[in-house]
Amino acid sequence: MNATTISILAEIPEELHESLKRFLETHPTWDQDRVFCAALSLFLLQNGQSDRNTSRIYLNTLFDYAA
């Protein structure tokens, strides 16, 4: 299944950006896109968007499965 990706631009607090940079420096298998995808899909799952596609994206991103 070929997943379509959409680019987004988001402003985040500088402190959060610094934390993200530190995390990425110590976790080479993660990148900014993977972190955002995991965070957004988890947020949606925790807030009522519990459909199969959101769950699949979360698990694939979390465990680095090919999409």
WOQUIJO-V99340 format. One record per backbone hydrogen bond with DSSP energy under -1.0 kcal/mol. NH is the residue of the N-H (numbers start at 1). CO is the residue of the C=O. E is the energy in kcal/mol with one decimal. If there is no record, write none. Layout:
# WOQUIJO-V99340
nh=(NH;NH)
co=(CO;CO)
e=(E;E)
This chain:
# WOQUIJO-V99340
nh=(17;18;19;20;21;22;23;24;25;26;30;35;36;37;38;39;40;41;42;43;44;45;46;49;50;55;56;57;58;59;60;61;62;63;65)
co=(13;14;15;16;17;18;19;20;21;22;27;31;32;33;34;35;36;37;38;39;40;41;42;44;48;51;52;53;54;55;56;57;58;59;60)
e=(-2.1;-2.5;-2.0;-2.5;-2.5;-2.3;-2.4;-2.7;-2.0;-1.1;-2.0;-2.4;-2.5;-2.4;-2.5;-2.7;-2.8;-2.4;-2.2;-2.4;-2.4;-2.4;-2.5;-2.9;-1.3;-2.1;-2.7;-2.6;-2.3;-2.6;-2.9;-2.5;-3.0;-2.4;-2.2)
